[in-house]
Amino acid sequence: MLEEEFSKFVADYKPEEAEAMPALKTYFKALYHHSMFAHIIDEKEFADLATNPVFSNKDFKAVPSKYRTLIPEYIKTTFP
């Protein structure tokens, strides 16, 4: 189901950054599966990514900036 939702997201938003697709997918899945990570993103506590085992600062920087807020909002509306 999550794979299908990610495919729908890609179809709807058509990311042009092909090299960033693995990062987008990992970010999407991490937000869905890990509530603590989602909390870090929601609260903009980005310094906590330095010690986060699920998604690091390096991982976060690999996500194009416009998707850093777009994907969390999509997750919230799709999976309330």
N, C-alpha and C positions, 0 to 999 in steps of 0.2 A: 504494500500500500504506500509506503513512504517513497519507494522508487517511482511509483506512478505519480505521486504528488510532486516530486522533484521534476519529473519530465513535464508535467503540466506547467510548473513554474517557468521552466526554460522555454516552453512553447509560448507562454503568455508574455514573458519579458525579453526574450530573445537576446541574451547576453552576447555581446560582440567579442568579448575577451575570451577567446577559445582556450588560451593557455591558463586561464583562471578557473576553468570548469571543475577540475578536481578540488580546488579550494572552496568553491561555491557549494559543491555537493557535501563536502566534509562539514562545512559550517552549517548547512541546512540540517544535516543529520545530528550534529552535536546539539544544536538548539532544540531539536525535537526530543532527543533521548536524555539529555542531561540538564535537569532543572537548575542545578547550581551554576552551570555555565550560562544558561539563559538568564539567570538572575544577575550575573556579572554584566552581561550585555545590556539588560534592561536598566540597570542602575548606573551604567557607564563607569563601572569600577574596573577600568582597563588595566590598572596596575596589578590586579589580581591574576591576570593572565600569565604573569611572570612565573607563577608557581602552580598554574592550573595544568593537571596532567591530561586533560581531555583536548584542550585547544590552547596553544601557546600564543605569545605575542607574534612570533614568526608566522604562525598559521593565520592569525588575524590580519596581519599586514599583506598576506597573499590574496585576501578577499578585496576586490575593487571597492573603493569607498562607498559608492552608491548602493551597493548590496549589503553593506554592514548594517543599515537600518531597514532596507527593503525586505530582506529575508526574515528578520524577526517579526516584522509586522505581518508578513504573509503567513508565517507559522501561527501567530496568535489568531488570525482571522480564519484560517483553514482548520485549525485544531483547537477550538476554544476550550 
